[in-house]
Amino acid sequence: MKRFVAVLCAMAFVTFPWSLPAKADTARIMVPASAGGGWDGTARQTILALQQSGLFMGGTQFTNKGGAGGTIGLAEFIRTGKGDDNALMFMGAIMVSSIITSKSPVSLDGTTPLARLTNEYDAVAVPTSSEIRTPADLVEALRKSPGALAVGGGSLGGVDHVALALIAREAGVAAGKLNYIPFPGGGDVVTAVAGGKVKAAISGASELKPLADAGRVRIIAVTGPERLKGIDAPTLKEAGIDVVIGNWRGVVGSPGMSEAAHAAWLERFDKLAAGEVWKQTLERQGWEDAYLSGDAFVAFLTAEKSRWKAILKDVGLAD
């Protein structure tokens, strides 16, 4: 009996390798965009869901580093996070495209891919006082004088910019003639359109919806294949504009993350994706579940690089 008790006491002090980062350490989270936008919201809501699910009980340290489609934050993450088993960066389609358009010296090849988490479609919004009330009005304004129509969105070459370029192509307008105003984050975009600093904006639907609900902007279209729940606006396809484009978001680990930590984070995200807390998070935020992890996510990233090169070249935003 004494031997059995001794064994139990010894086991109480054993810390299994996979649990170390979750129980004791601080997760250092790089958000390569300004506060209040899509990446920031994805990062904070995901970490919160991990904590609420009991899958991560350590501290958190968030760093927002916006600019250049996330490549400034990416460069800092690669420089400062090397070998840190608790360093994560949230990223997505915008970063993939921005690496291409900016010919960035740093790339996602220097990180440890973990998971694709969500997909979100854009919304096209205008100030409530705008004469643009429909997608057809937007196309006509672009056709009449593209330079006079200042349209705000995320980084140059990102999903928002490409969405506008695709709409403009339907109007017979070259991407180089557009008056596109890039902002470091979705929060800045929605503030700009609500304040009338731009004549239209393209950004994540979840970012624009609260302002539309408050009567501060008018959403005239969404970029999904179907209408979005809670938003009274048609798809671009409904309006005769053959454009469907989404913005997926995911998470990567640090360069040189250990195999044990890599496996531990994958296990946490896999369990999170299968749980009720995450389902509630997706519903609350209006995000589409796009979960993909491990080797499948690595393969997806490889395919995305080729896909975005083709899209950007096709609309005239890359060589």
Phi and psi restraints in degrees (value plus and minus 20) as a CYANA .aco file:
   2 LYS   PHI     -83.3   -43.3
   2 LYS   PSI     -57.7   -17.7
   3 ARG   PHI     -84.8   -44.8
   3 ARG   PSI     -60.7   -20.7
   4 PHE   PHI     -81.7   -41.7
   4 PHE   PSI     -64.2   -24.2
   5 VAL   PHI     -83.9   -43.9
   5 VAL   PSI     -60.1   -20.1
   6 ALA   PHI     -82.5   -42.5
   6 ALA   PSI     -59.9   -19.9
   7 VAL   PHI     -84.8   -44.8
   7 VAL   PSI     -63.1   -23.1
   8 LEU   PHI     -81.0   -41.0
   8 LEU   PSI     -63.0   -23.0
   9 CYS   PHI     -82.9   -42.9
   9 CYS   PSI     -60.7   -20.7
  10 ALA   PHI     -84.1   -44.1
  10 ALA   PSI     -60.6   -20.6
  11 MET   PHI     -84.4   -44.4
  11 MET   PSI     -49.5    -9.5
  12 ALA   PHI     -83.3   -43.3
  12 ALA   PSI     -44.2    -4.2
  13 PHE   PHI    -121.0   -81.0
  13 PHE   PSI     -15.9    24.1
  14 VAL   PHI    -103.0   -63.0
  14 VAL   PSI     109.4   149.4
  15 THR   PHI    -131.6   -91.6
  15 THR   PSI      95.4   135.4
  16 PHE   PHI     -90.6   -50.6
  16 PHE   PSI     121.2   161.2
  17 PRO   PHI     -72.1   -32.1
  17 PRO   PSI     -60.7   -20.7
  18 TRP   PHI     -88.0   -48.0
  18 TRP   PSI     -41.2    -1.2
  19 SER   PHI    -111.3   -71.3
  19 SER   PSI     -32.0     8.0
  20 LEU   PHI     -76.2   -36.2
  20 LEU   PSI     -74.1   -34.1
  21 PRO   PHI     -82.3   -42.3
  21 PRO   PSI     -54.2   -14.2
  22 ALA   PHI     -94.2   -54.2
  22 ALA   PSI     -55.5   -15.5
  23 LYS   PHI    -107.7   -67.7
  23 LYS   PSI     -55.9   -15.9
  24 ALA   PHI    -137.3   -97.3
  24 ALA   PSI     -47.5    -7.5
  25 ASP   PHI    -120.6   -80.6
  25 ASP   PSI     148.7   188.7
  26 THR   PHI    -118.1   -78.1
  26 THR   PSI     110.1   150.1
  27 ALA   PHI    -103.1   -63.1
  27 ALA   PSI     106.5   146.5
  28 ARG   PHI    -121.0   -81.0
  28 ARG   PSI      90.1   130.1
  29 ILE   PHI    -124.1   -84.1
  29 ILE   PSI      98.1   138.1
  30 MET   PHI    -112.0   -72.0
  30 MET   PSI     103.2   143.2
  31 VAL   PHI    -131.4   -91.4
  31 VAL   PSI      85.1   125.1
  32 PRO   PHI    -100.5   -60.5
  32 PRO   PSI      25.0    65.0
  33 ALA   PHI    -179.4  -139.4
  33 ALA   PSI     145.9   185.9
  34 SER   PHI     -91.4   -51.4
  34 SER   PSI     143.6   183.6
  35 ALA   PHI     -86.2   -46.2
  35 ALA   PSI     128.0   168.0
  36 GLY   PHI      74.0   114.0
  36 GLY   PSI     -24.9    15.1
  37 GLY   PHI    -119.6   -79.6
  37 GLY   PSI    -186.8  -146.8
  38 GLY   PHI     -86.7   -46.7
  38 GLY   PSI     -66.3   -26.3
  39 TRP   PHI     -83.5   -43.5
  39 TRP   PSI     -62.3   -22.3
  40 ASP   PHI     -82.0   -42.0
  40 ASP   PSI     -66.3   -26.3
  41 GLY   PHI     -84.0   -44.0
  41 GLY   PSI     -61.0   -21.0
  42 THR   PHI     -82.6   -42.6
  42 THR   PSI     -64.7   -24.7
  43 ALA   PHI     -81.5   -41.5
  43 ALA   PSI     -69.8   -29.8
  44 ARG   PHI     -91.5   -51.5
  44 ARG   PSI     -58.7   -18.7
  45 GLN   PHI     -90.1   -50.1
  45 GLN   PSI     -54.9   -14.9
  46 THR   PHI     -88.4   -48.4
  46 THR   PSI     -66.4   -26.4
  47 ILE   PHI     -83.9   -43.9
  47 ILE   PSI     -60.2   -20.2
  48 LEU   PHI     -80.5   -40.5
  48 LEU   PSI     -62.8   -22.8
  49 ALA   PHI     -84.9   -44.9
  49 ALA   PSI     -57.8   -17.8
  50 LEU   PHI     -81.5   -41.5
  50 LEU   PSI     -63.0   -23.0
  51 GLN   PHI     -87.2   -47.2
  51 GLN   PSI     -64.6   -24.6
  52 GLN   PHI     -85.5   -45.5
  52 GLN   PSI     -46.2    -6.2
  53 SER   PHI    -105.8   -65.8
  53 SER   PSI     -23.9    16.1
  54 GLY   PHI      54.1    94.1
  54 GLY   PSI      -1.8    38.2
  55 LEU   PHI    -113.4   -73.4
  55 LEU   PSI     -35.0     5.0
  56 PHE   PHI    -166.2  -126.2
  56 PHE   PSI      97.8   137.8
  57 MET   PHI    -137.1   -97.1
  57 MET   PSI     -10.7    29.3
  58 GLY   PHI    -103.8   -63.8
  58 GLY   PSI    -198.3  -158.3
  59 GLY   PHI    -100.5   -60.5
  59 GLY   PSI     151.3   191.3
  60 THR   PHI    -154.7  -114.7
  60 THR   PSI     125.4   165.4
  61 GLN   PHI    -154.3  -114.3
  61 GLN   PSI      89.6   129.6
  62 PHE   PHI    -115.4   -75.4
  62 PHE   PSI     116.9   156.9
  63 THR   PHI    -144.7  -104.7
  63 THR   PSI     100.4   140.4
  64 ASN   PHI    -116.7   -76.7
  64 ASN   PSI     103.4   143.4
  65 LYS   PHI    -159.3  -119.3
  65 LYS   PSI      67.0   107.0
  66 GLY   PHI    -106.2   -66.2
  66 GLY   PSI     149.5   189.5
  67 GLY   PHI      99.9   139.9
  67 GLY   PSI     124.3   164.3
  68 ALA   PHI      35.5    75.5
  68 ALA   PSI      22.4    62.4
  69 GLY   PHI      43.5    83.5
  69 GLY   PSI       5.9    45.9
  70 GLY   PHI      74.1   114.1
  70 GLY   PSI     -27.0    13.0
  71 THR   PHI     -93.6   -53.6
  71 THR   PSI     -43.5    -3.5
  72 ILE   PHI     -88.5   -48.5
  72 ILE   PSI     -66.0   -26.0
  73 GLY   PHI     -84.1   -44.1
  73 GLY   PSI     -58.7   -18.7
  74 LEU   PHI     -80.0   -40.0
  74 LEU   PSI     -65.5   -25.5
  75 ALA   PHI     -81.0   -41.0
  75 ALA   PSI     -61.9   -21.9
  76 GLU   PHI     -88.6   -48.6
  76 GLU   PSI     -58.1   -18.1
  77 PHE   PHI     -81.9   -41.9
  77 PHE   PSI     -64.6   -24.6
  78 ILE   PHI     -85.4   -45.4
  78 ILE   PSI     -59.1   -19.1
  79 ARG   PHI     -90.7   -50.7
  79 ARG   PSI     -61.6   -21.6
  80 THR   PHI    -119.7   -79.7
  80 THR   PSI     -37.9     2.1
  81 GLY   PHI    -118.9   -78.9
  81 GLY   PSI     -20.1    19.9
  82 LYS   PHI     -74.0   -34.0
  82 LYS   PSI     103.9   143.9
  83 GLY   PHI      57.1    97.1
  83 GLY   PSI     -17.2    22.8
  84 ASP   PHI    -105.9   -65.9
  84 ASP   PSI      91.0   131.0
  85 ASP   PHI     -90.5   -50.5
  85 ASP   PSI     -28.1    11.9
  86 ASN   PHI    -137.2   -97.2
  86 ASN   PSI      -3.1    36.9
  87 ALA   PHI    -117.2   -77.2
  87 ALA   PSI     105.9   145.9
  88 LEU   PHI    -147.2  -107.2
  88 LEU   PSI     131.5   171.5
  89 MET   PHI    -153.5  -113.5
  89 MET   PSI     113.3   153.3
  90 PHE   PHI    -111.4   -71.4
  90 PHE   PSI     120.1   160.1
  91 MET   PHI    -174.0  -134.0
  91 MET   PSI    -191.6  -151.6
  92 GLY   PHI     153.9   193.9
  92 GLY   PSI    -180.4  -140.4
  93 ALA   PHI     -77.9   -37.9
  93 ALA   PSI     -56.9   -16.9
  94 ILE   PHI     -79.7   -39.7
  94 ILE   PSI     -62.4   -22.4
  95 MET   PHI     -86.5   -46.5
  95 MET   PSI     -60.5   -20.5
  96 VAL   PHI     -78.4   -38.4
  96 VAL   PSI     -66.8   -26.8
  97 SER   PHI     -90.9   -50.9
  97 SER   PSI     -57.4   -17.4
  98 SER   PHI     -88.3   -48.3
  98 SER   PSI     -53.9   -13.9
  99 ILE   PHI     -79.3   -39.3
  99 ILE   PSI     -58.5   -18.5
 100 ILE   PHI     -92.3   -52.3
 100 ILE   PSI     -70.1   -30.1
 101 THR   PHI     -89.3   -49.3
 101 THR   PSI     -53.3   -13.3
 102 SER   PHI    -109.3   -69.3
 102 SER   PSI     -24.4    15.6
 103 LYS   PHI      31.1    71.1
 103 LYS   PSI      29.0    69.0
 104 SER   PHI     -81.1   -41.1
 104 SER   PSI     117.5   157.5
 105 PRO   PHI     -93.6   -53.6
 105 PRO   PSI     -34.2     5.8
 106 VAL   PHI    -131.8   -91.8
 106 VAL   PSI     131.8   171.8
 107 SER   PHI    -162.9  -122.9
 107 SER   PSI     154.6   194.6
 108 LEU   PHI     -92.1   -52.1
 108 LEU   PSI     -29.6    10.4
 109 ASP   PHI     -82.8   -42.8
 109 ASP   PSI     -40.9    -0.9
 110 GLY   PHI    -108.4   -68.4
 110 GLY   PSI     -12.9    27.1
 111 THR   PHI    -135.1   -95.1
 111 THR   PSI     157.3   197.3
 112 THR   PHI    -131.0   -91.0
 112 THR   PSI      80.1   120.1
 113 PRO   PHI     -78.8   -38.8
 113 PRO   PSI     115.3   155.3
 114 LEU   PHI    -135.6   -95.6
 114 LEU   PSI     -83.2   -43.2
 115 ALA   PHI    -178.0  -138.0
 115 ALA   PSI     126.1   166.1
 116 ARG   PHI    -108.7   -68.7
 116 ARG   PSI     112.7   152.7
 117 LEU   PHI    -127.7   -87.7
 117 LEU   PSI     -73.7   -33.7
 118 THR   PHI    -157.5  -117.5
 118 THR   PSI     145.6   185.6
 119 ASN   PHI    -153.0  -113.0
 119 ASN   PSI     120.2   160.2
 120 GLU   PHI    -158.5  -118.5
 120 GLU   PSI     120.5   160.5
 121 TYR   PHI    -114.4   -74.4
 121 TYR   PSI     133.7   173.7
 122 ASP   PHI     -99.6   -59.6
 122 ASP   PSI     143.7   183.7
 123 ALA   PHI    -144.5  -104.5
 123 ALA   PSI     130.2   170.2
 124 VAL   PHI    -127.4   -87.4
 124 VAL   PSI     103.0   143.0
 125 ALA   PHI    -149.4  -109.4
 125 ALA   PSI     135.9   175.9
 126 VAL   PHI    -155.5  -115.5
 126 VAL   PSI     140.3   180.3
 127 PRO   PHI     -79.6   -39.6
 127 PRO   PSI     131.7   171.7
 128 THR   PHI     -82.8   -42.8
 128 THR   PSI     -43.2    -3.2
 129 SER   PHI    -106.0   -66.0
 129 SER   PSI     -22.8    17.2
 130 SER   PHI     -87.9   -47.9
 130 SER   PSI     127.6   167.6
 131 GLU   PHI    -100.2   -60.2
 131 GLU   PSI     -31.5     8.5
 132 ILE   PHI    -100.8   -60.8
 132 ILE   PSI      94.6   134.6
 133 ARG   PHI    -140.2  -100.2
 133 ARG   PSI     -35.0     5.0
 134 THR   PHI    -158.7  -118.7
 134 THR   PSI     143.9   183.9
 135 PRO   PHI     -78.4   -38.4
 135 PRO   PSI     -54.8   -14.8
 136 ALA   PHI     -84.1   -44.1
 136 ALA   PSI     -57.0   -17.0
 137 ASP   PHI     -83.5   -43.5
 137 ASP   PSI     -60.0   -20.0
 138 LEU   PHI     -84.0   -44.0
 138 LEU   PSI     -65.6   -25.6
 139 VAL   PHI     -81.5   -41.5
 139 VAL   PSI     -61.3   -21.3
 140 GLU   PHI     -84.7   -44.7
 140 GLU   PSI     -60.4   -20.4
 141 ALA   PHI     -84.2   -44.2
 141 ALA   PSI     -59.7   -19.7
 142 LEU   PHI     -85.7   -45.7
 142 LEU   PSI     -61.7   -21.7
 143 ARG   PHI     -86.6   -46.6
 143 ARG   PSI     -59.2   -19.2
 144 LYS   PHI     -91.1   -51.1
 144 LYS   PSI     -67.0   -27.0
 145 SER   PHI    -180.4  -140.4
 145 SER   PSI      62.4   102.4
 146 PRO   PHI     -79.9   -39.9
 146 PRO   PSI     -52.8   -12.8
 147 GLY   PHI     -89.7   -49.7
 147 GLY   PSI     -43.7    -3.7
 148 ALA   PHI    -104.5   -64.5
 148 ALA   PSI     -31.2     8.8
 149 LEU   PHI    -123.2   -83.2
 149 LEU   PSI      74.2   114.2
 150 ALA   PHI     -95.6   -55.6
 150 ALA   PSI      99.0   139.0
 151 VAL   PHI    -137.3   -97.3
 151 VAL   PSI     102.2   142.2
 152 GLY   PHI    -110.3   -70.3
 152 GLY   PSI     133.4   173.4
 153 GLY   PHI    -193.7  -153.7
 153 GLY   PSI    -187.3  -147.3
 154 GLY   PHI     -95.8   -55.8
 154 GLY   PSI    -177.3  -137.3
 155 SER   PHI     -80.4   -40.4
 155 SER   PSI     137.4   177.4
 156 LEU   PHI     -79.1   -39.1
 156 LEU   PSI     110.8   150.8
 157 GLY   PHI      61.6   101.6
 157 GLY   PSI     -19.7    20.3
 158 GLY   PHI    -101.3   -61.3
 158 GLY   PSI    -195.2  -155.2
 159 VAL   PHI     -79.7   -39.7
 159 VAL   PSI     -63.3   -23.3
 160 ASP   PHI     -82.5   -42.5
 160 ASP   PSI     -64.8   -24.8
 161 HIS   PHI     -84.2   -44.2
 161 HIS   PSI     -63.9   -23.9
 162 VAL   PHI     -84.5   -44.5
 162 VAL   PSI     -58.7   -18.7
 163 ALA   PHI     -78.8   -38.8
 163 ALA   PSI     -64.7   -24.7
 164 LEU   PHI     -84.7   -44.7
 164 LEU   PSI     -61.1   -21.1
 165 ALA   PHI     -83.4   -43.4
 165 ALA   PSI     -57.0   -17.0
 166 LEU   PHI     -88.8   -48.8
 166 LEU   PSI     -59.1   -19.1
 167 ILE   PHI     -84.0   -44.0
 167 ILE   PSI     -63.1   -23.1
 168 ALA   PHI     -83.9   -43.9
 168 ALA   PSI     -57.0   -17.0
 169 ARG   PHI     -80.8   -40.8
 169 ARG   PSI     -56.6   -16.6
 170 GLU   PHI     -83.8   -43.8
 170 GLU   PSI     -46.5    -6.5
 171 ALA   PHI    -111.5   -71.5
 171 ALA   PSI     -20.6    19.4
 172 GLY   PHI      58.8    98.8
 172 GLY   PSI       3.9    43.9
 173 VAL   PHI    -130.8   -90.8
 173 VAL   PSI     109.2   149.2
 174 ALA   PHI     -91.3   -51.3
 174 ALA   PSI     127.7   167.7
 175 ALA   PHI     -79.5   -39.5
 175 ALA   PSI     -52.5   -12.5
 176 GLY   PHI     -87.2   -47.2
 176 GLY   PSI     -35.6     4.4
 177 LYS   PHI    -113.1   -73.1
 177 LYS   PSI     -24.7    15.3
 178 LEU   PHI     -95.1   -55.1
 178 LEU   PSI     127.6   167.6
 179 ASN   PHI    -121.3   -81.3
 179 ASN   PSI      55.6    95.6
 180 TYR   PHI    -114.9   -74.9
 180 TYR   PSI     108.4   148.4
 181 ILE   PHI    -129.4   -89.4
 181 ILE   PSI      88.1   128.1
 182 PRO   PHI    -102.4   -62.4
 182 PRO   PSI     123.8   163.8
 183 PHE   PHI    -143.9  -103.9
 183 PHE   PSI     134.7   174.7
 184 PRO   PHI     -91.9   -51.9
 184 PRO   PSI     -31.1     8.9
 185 GLY   PHI    -186.4  -146.4
 185 GLY   PSI     141.7   181.7
 186 GLY   PHI     -81.6   -41.6
 186 GLY   PSI     -52.0   -12.0
 187 GLY   PHI     -81.5   -41.5
 187 GLY   PSI     -57.2   -17.2
 188 ASP   PHI     -90.7   -50.7
 188 ASP   PSI     -55.4   -15.4
 189 VAL   PHI     -83.7   -43.7
 189 VAL   PSI     -69.7   -29.7
 190 VAL   PHI     -87.7   -47.7
 190 VAL   PSI     -53.0   -13.0
 191 THR   PHI     -85.1   -45.1
 191 THR   PSI     -60.2   -20.2
 192 ALA   PHI     -85.5   -45.5
 192 ALA   PSI     -64.2   -24.2
 193 VAL   PHI     -92.2   -52.2
 193 VAL   PSI     -56.5   -16.5
 194 ALA   PHI     -84.9   -44.9
 194 ALA   PSI     -53.2   -13.2
 195 GLY   PHI    -108.7   -68.7
 195 GLY   PSI     -17.6    22.4
 196 GLY   PHI      54.8    94.8
 196 GLY   PSI      -3.5    36.5
 197 LYS   PHI     -97.1   -57.1
 197 LYS   PSI     -40.3    -0.3
 198 VAL   PHI    -150.1  -110.1
 198 VAL   PSI     137.2   177.2
 199 LYS   PHI    -104.8   -64.8
 199 LYS   PSI     -35.7     4.3
 200 ALA   PHI    -180.4  -140.4
 200 ALA   PSI     144.2   184.2
 201 ALA   PHI    -166.7  -126.7
 201 ALA   PSI     128.7   168.7
 202 ILE   PHI    -145.2  -105.2
 202 ILE   PSI     101.1   141.1
 203 SER   PHI    -177.5  -137.5
 203 SER   PSI     157.0   197.0
 204 GLY   PHI     -76.8   -36.8
 204 GLY   PSI     118.1   158.1
 205 ALA   PHI     -79.4   -39.4
 205 ALA   PSI     -56.9   -16.9
 206 SER   PHI     -88.3   -48.3
 206 SER   PSI     -43.6    -3.6
 207 GLU   PHI    -100.1   -60.1
 207 GLU   PSI     -55.4   -15.4
 208 LEU   PHI    -108.1   -68.1
 208 LEU   PSI     -46.4    -6.4
 209 LYS   PHI     -77.4   -37.4
 209 LYS   PSI     -65.5   -25.5
 210 PRO   PHI     -78.8   -38.8
 210 PRO   PSI     -57.3   -17.3
 211 LEU   PHI     -91.7   -51.7
 211 LEU   PSI     -55.1   -15.1
 212 ALA   PHI     -86.8   -46.8
 212 ALA   PSI     -61.8   -21.8
 213 ASP   PHI     -82.7   -42.7
 213 ASP   PSI     -50.8   -10.8
 214 ALA   PHI    -106.5   -66.5
 214 ALA   PSI     -20.0    20.0
 215 GLY   PHI      57.9    97.9
 215 GLY   PSI      -1.4    38.6
 216 ARG   PHI    -114.3   -74.3
 216 ARG   PSI     -42.3    -2.3
 217 VAL   PHI    -159.5  -119.5
 217 VAL   PSI     147.3   187.3
 218 ARG   PHI    -141.1  -101.1
 218 ARG   PSI     100.4   140.4
 219 ILE   PHI    -105.5   -65.5
 219 ILE   PSI     105.2   145.2
 220 ILE   PHI    -126.0   -86.0
 220 ILE   PSI     -34.1     5.9
 221 ALA   PHI    -187.4  -147.4
 221 ALA   PSI     141.3   181.3
 222 VAL   PHI    -147.7  -107.7
 222 VAL   PSI     137.3   177.3
 223 THR   PHI    -118.6   -78.6
 223 THR   PSI      -9.0    31.0
 224 GLY   PHI    -103.7   -63.7
 224 GLY   PSI     153.4   193.4
 225 PRO   PHI     -96.6   -56.6
 225 PRO   PSI     -38.5     1.5
 226 GLU   PHI    -156.6  -116.6
 226 GLU   PSI     143.3   183.3
 227 ARG   PHI     -81.0   -41.0
 227 ARG   PSI     128.9   168.9
 228 LEU   PHI    -116.7   -76.7
 228 LEU   PSI     119.8   159.8
 229 LYS   PHI     -78.3   -38.3
 229 LYS   PSI     110.4   150.4
 230 GLY   PHI      64.5   104.5
 230 GLY   PSI     -20.6    19.4
 231 ILE   PHI    -140.5  -100.5
 231 ILE   PSI      99.0   139.0
 232 ASP   PHI    -108.6   -68.6
 232 ASP   PSI      54.2    94.2
 233 ALA   PHI    -172.9  -132.9
 233 ALA   PSI     126.6   166.6
 234 PRO   PHI     -97.6   -57.6
 234 PRO   PSI     143.6   183.6
 235 THR   PHI     -96.2   -56.2
 235 THR   PSI     140.2   180.2
 236 LEU   PHI     -82.3   -42.3
 236 LEU   PSI     -56.8   -16.8
 237 LYS   PHI     -83.1   -43.1
 237 LYS   PSI     -57.8   -17.8
 238 GLU   PHI     -78.2   -38.2
 238 GLU   PSI     -54.7   -14.7
 239 ALA   PHI    -106.4   -66.4
 239 ALA   PSI     -11.5    28.5
 240 GLY   PHI      65.2   105.2
 240 GLY   PSI      -7.1    32.9
 241 ILE   PHI    -128.7   -88.7
 241 ILE   PSI      90.9   130.9
 242 ASP   PHI     -99.6   -59.6
 242 ASP   PSI      51.5    91.5
 243 VAL   PHI    -155.4  -115.4
 243 VAL   PSI     103.3   143.3
 244 VAL   PHI    -155.3  -115.3
 244 VAL   PSI     100.9   140.9
 245 ILE   PHI    -170.0  -130.0
 245 ILE   PSI     116.3   156.3
 246 GLY   PHI    -141.7  -101.7
 246 GLY   PSI     149.6   189.6
 247 ASN   PHI    -147.7  -107.7
 247 ASN   PSI      78.2   118.2
 248 TRP   PHI    -101.8   -61.8
 248 TRP   PSI     133.4   173.4
 249 ARG   PHI    -153.7  -113.7
 249 ARG   PSI     127.0   167.0
 250 GLY   PHI    -170.0  -130.0
 250 GLY   PSI    -185.5  -145.5
 251 VAL   PHI    -163.2  -123.2
 251 VAL   PSI     121.1   161.1
 252 VAL   PHI    -147.0  -107.0
 252 VAL   PSI     140.0   180.0
 253 GLY   PHI    -120.7   -80.7
 253 GLY   PSI     158.7   198.7
 254 SER   PHI     -90.0   -50.0
 254 SER   PSI     138.7   178.7
 255 PRO   PHI     -82.0   -42.0
 255 PRO   PSI     114.5   154.5
 256 GLY   PHI      55.1    95.1
 256 GLY   PSI      -3.7    36.3
 257 MET   PHI     -76.8   -36.8
 257 MET   PSI     117.4   157.4
 258 SER   PHI     -86.1   -46.1
 258 SER   PSI     137.2   177.2
 259 GLU   PHI     -82.3   -42.3
 259 GLU   PSI     -57.2   -17.2
 260 ALA   PHI     -85.0   -45.0
 260 ALA   PSI     -63.9   -23.9
 261 ALA   PHI     -88.4   -48.4
 261 ALA   PSI     -59.4   -19.4
 262 HIS   PHI     -77.8   -37.8
 262 HIS   PSI     -67.4   -27.4
 263 ALA   PHI     -84.3   -44.3
 263 ALA   PSI     -57.5   -17.5
 264 ALA   PHI     -86.5   -46.5
 264 ALA   PSI     -64.3   -24.3
 265 TRP   PHI     -87.7   -47.7
 265 TRP   PSI     -58.7   -18.7
 266 LEU   PHI     -81.5   -41.5
 266 LEU   PSI     -61.2   -21.2
 267 GLU   PHI     -83.1   -43.1
 267 GLU   PSI     -61.9   -21.9
 268 ARG   PHI     -82.2   -42.2
 268 ARG   PSI     -67.7   -27.7
 269 PHE   PHI     -87.5   -47.5
 269 PHE   PSI     -57.2   -17.2
 270 ASP   PHI     -81.4   -41.4
 270 ASP   PSI     -64.3   -24.3
 271 LYS   PHI     -87.7   -47.7
 271 LYS   PSI     -58.2   -18.2
 272 LEU   PHI     -80.9   -40.9
 272 LEU   PSI     -67.5   -27.5
 273 ALA   PHI     -82.3   -42.3
 273 ALA   PSI     -47.0    -7.0
 274 ALA   PHI    -110.9   -70.9
 274 ALA   PSI     -24.3    15.7
 275 GLY   PHI    -117.2   -77.2
 275 GLY   PSI     146.2   186.2
 276 GLU   PHI     -91.1   -51.1
 276 GLU   PSI     -54.3   -14.3
 277 VAL   PHI     -79.9   -39.9
 277 VAL   PSI     -62.4   -22.4
 278 TRP   PHI     -88.0   -48.0
 278 TRP   PSI     -59.6   -19.6
 279 LYS   PHI     -79.7   -39.7
 279 LYS   PSI     -61.3   -21.3
 280 GLN   PHI     -87.0   -47.0
 280 GLN   PSI     -56.8   -16.8
 281 THR   PHI     -83.7   -43.7
 281 THR   PSI     -65.8   -25.8
 282 LEU   PHI     -80.1   -40.1
 282 LEU   PSI     -64.1   -24.1
 283 GLU   PHI     -83.9   -43.9
 283 GLU   PSI     -65.3   -25.3
 284 ARG   PHI     -84.8   -44.8
 284 ARG   PSI     -59.0   -19.0
 285 GLN   PHI    -107.4   -67.4
 285 GLN   PSI     -31.8     8.2
 286 GLY   PHI      54.3    94.3
 286 GLY   PSI       9.2    49.2
 287 TRP   PHI    -116.6   -76.6
 287 TRP   PSI     129.4   169.4
 288 GLU   PHI    -110.7   -70.7
 288 GLU   PSI     115.1   155.1
 289 ASP   PHI     -89.9   -49.9
 289 ASP   PSI     101.0   141.0
 290 ALA   PHI    -150.1  -110.1
 290 ALA   PSI      13.5    53.5
 291 TYR   PHI     -83.7   -43.7
 291 TYR   PSI     112.7   152.7
 292 LEU   PHI    -176.7  -136.7
 292 LEU   PSI     109.3   149.3
 293 SER   PHI    -154.7  -114.7
 293 SER   PSI     149.8   189.8
 294 GLY   PHI      40.4    80.4
 294 GLY   PSI    -156.7  -116.7
 295 ASP   PHI     -81.9   -41.9
 295 ASP   PSI     -53.2   -13.2
 296 ALA   PHI     -84.7   -44.7
 296 ALA   PSI     -57.1   -17.1
 297 PHE   PHI     -90.6   -50.6
 297 PHE   PSI     -57.8   -17.8
 298 VAL   PHI     -79.6   -39.6
 298 VAL   PSI     -65.4   -25.4
 299 ALA   PHI     -84.6   -44.6
 299 ALA   PSI     -59.2   -19.2
 300 PHE   PHI     -81.5   -41.5
 300 PHE   PSI     -64.2   -24.2
 301 LEU   PHI     -81.1   -41.1
 301 LEU   PSI     -61.4   -21.4
 302 THR   PHI     -81.0   -41.0
 302 THR   PSI     -64.1   -24.1
 303 ALA   PHI     -86.9   -46.9
 303 ALA   PSI     -57.6   -17.6
 304 GLU   PHI     -82.6   -42.6
 304 GLU   PSI     -58.1   -18.1
 305 LYS   PHI     -79.3   -39.3
 305 LYS   PSI     -64.8   -24.8
 306 SER   PHI     -88.2   -48.2
 306 SER   PSI     -61.7   -21.7
 307 ARG   PHI     -82.7   -42.7
 307 ARG   PSI     -64.8   -24.8
 308 TRP   PHI     -90.0   -50.0
 308 TRP   PSI     -53.0   -13.0
 309 LYS   PHI     -79.6   -39.6
 309 LYS   PSI     -63.1   -23.1
 310 ALA   PHI     -86.9   -46.9
 310 ALA   PSI     -65.0   -25.0
 311 ILE   PHI     -82.9   -42.9
 311 ILE   PSI     -67.6   -27.6
 312 LEU   PHI     -83.9   -43.9
 312 LEU   PSI     -58.3   -18.3
 313 LYS   PHI     -87.3   -47.3
 313 LYS   PSI     -59.1   -19.1
 314 ASP   PHI     -83.9   -43.9
 314 ASP   PSI     -57.7   -17.7
 315 VAL   PHI    -114.3   -74.3
 315 VAL   PSI     -14.8    25.2
 316 GLY   PHI      62.3   102.3
 316 GLY   PSI       3.9    43.9
 317 LEU   PHI    -125.4   -85.4
 317 LEU   PSI     -19.5    20.5
 318 ALA   PHI    -171.0  -131.0
 318 ALA   PSI     135.7   175.7
